[in-house]
């Protein structure tokens, strides 16, 4: 399968960075994201995989790379999957194997995987519930995080347990029309 063109690669990165700066940082959905973004400690990796097997191979590569990287240079990785796992149930199935891979690599407790998808849906919600948008991204994304960084961030943000509820409240106040408007505006980045 041919690799993604440079123009499409740039489009993927631009859309992902826009989502990160407008939604995640701009709406403060993750109070820890701004610091690593400003310090340029985020690795953006685009998977060329077209199926789950290929995604898991790329995921293993990125998990190992993040584990071996100097945290002061690369603190977190966004593995973007533009050509596979477009169906949320397929993505969810892949998450099971991703967590198993984390254990097999003996990285559980060292790294963790957060999930984002264009059709993300929390259990017990309807597909179009605004609360799902807290985890909606332009492409399927596996966010690889260092446990030590999460621990430091939680220590610095004492109400970390309230983030989930606060994010849902933010999106309920914004509503669907507000979300569309907010995301259509340019990034400050």
N, C-alpha and C positions, 0 to 999 in steps of 0.2 A: 504494500500500500504506500503511495507517495506521501511524503511528509507535508505538513501544513505549510502553505505559502507564507512568505515573510509578511505580506500584507494582512493575511488572516491572523497570523501570530500577533501582529501589532494590534489588530482589532480586539482579539481576546484579552490581551494585557490591558488595553485601554478600558474595555468594559469592566474588567475585574477591578482595576484601580478606581474607576468611577464608583462602582458599587461599594468598595471599601471606604472611600473618602466620604461619599454622600450618605450611605446607609449606616454602615458599621461605626464610623467615626463621627460623621455629621449628626446622626441621631443619638449618638453615644450608646449604641446597642452593646458595645463592648468597651468599657472604660480603659481597658488595657491596650487596645489596639493603637491608639494615637502615638504612644511612646515608641513602639517598634517601627511604626511607619515613618515618623520624623527622623529616627536614627538610621533609617534605611536598612533595617535588620530583617526584612521579609524577603524570602526567596520565592519568586514566582516561577513555578515549573509547569510547563504545558505538556500534558501527556498526548502522545500520538496514538494511543491505544484505541482500538475500535471494538473491543470486547472486554469482559470482566477479567479474563486471564491476563491480558495485556495491561490493564489498569493495575492489577495486583503486582505485576512485575515492576511497573513504574513506581508504585507505592513503596515496595520494598527498597528500591534504589533511593528514594527520597527519605525514607525513615533512616536508613543507614547514613546517608549524607548529613542529615540534620544531627544525628547522634554524634557524628565525628567532627562536625563544624564547631568552630569557636563561637560560643554564644554571643560574644560581644560583636561579632560580625554577622552571623545568621542566627537569629533567635527563634524564628518560626518559618514554616513553609506553607504556601498555598499550592497544592497540586490541583491544577485545573484540568478538567476532562471534557473537552468540547466535542469529542467524536464518539463517545460511548456513554452508557448509563443514563440516557435521556429520559427513560421511564423511571419514575421515582421508586417503584417497587423493585426494579433491577438494582438501582443504587442502594436501596435499603438492604437487599440481599448481599451486595458487595461489602457493606459495612460489617456484616457478620464475619466475613472472611478477613476483612481488614483488621478487626480486633483480634482475630485468631492469629494473624500474621504478627501483630505487635507482641503477642505472648510468645510465639515461636522464636522471634528474634531476641527474646529476653529484654524487651524494651518497655514492658508494662511497668508503670511506676516511674519511668524515665521520660517517656513521651506519651502523648495521648492524641486522639484524633477527634476533631469536631467536624460536624457535617453541615453542608450547605448544598442546596439544589434549587433549580428554577421552579420546581413543583413541590417543594418541601411541604409536608403535612404532618403536624403533630397528631399523635394518637388521640382519638376522641374529638377531633375537629372536622369541620367540613372543608373541602378543598379550597374554597374561596374565603375562608375566615382570615381576617386581617392579621391575626396573631401568627399565622404561618409565615408571614413575610419577615419575621425576625431572622429566619434561616433561609430565606430565598436569595439566591445569587444568580448571576447571568448564565452560569454553567455549573454542572456538578463540580463540587470542590471538596477536597479532603484537606482540612486545616490541621497541620501537624504542629503540636505545641510541646514545649518542654515543661515537665511537671515543676521543676525548680522555678521557672519563670512565673508559672501560675501561682505557686505558693507565695512568691514575693509580691505579686500583684494583689493577691487576696489580703496579704498583710497590710498593704498600702491602702486598700479599699475595704474597710471593715464591714460594709453592708453588701458584700459580694453575693450572699445568698438571695438578696432581693433583686438582683439584676433581671432574672427571668420575668418576674411580675412587673417590674418597672418597664421593661421592654414591651410587654404586651399592653400595658397602659398607654405608653407612648404611641403605639400603632393604633390603638382604638381611638385615641384623640385625633390622630392624623387621618384615619379612614382611608378608603381606597383612592378616592379622588386626591386627597392630600399626598398620599404615597406617590402616585403617578406624577403629580406636579413637582414634588420634592426631587424625585429621581430624574426628572427631565431637565432640571437646572444643572448648569456646569459645576464641576468641582472647583474648589479653591486651590487645588493642587497643581 
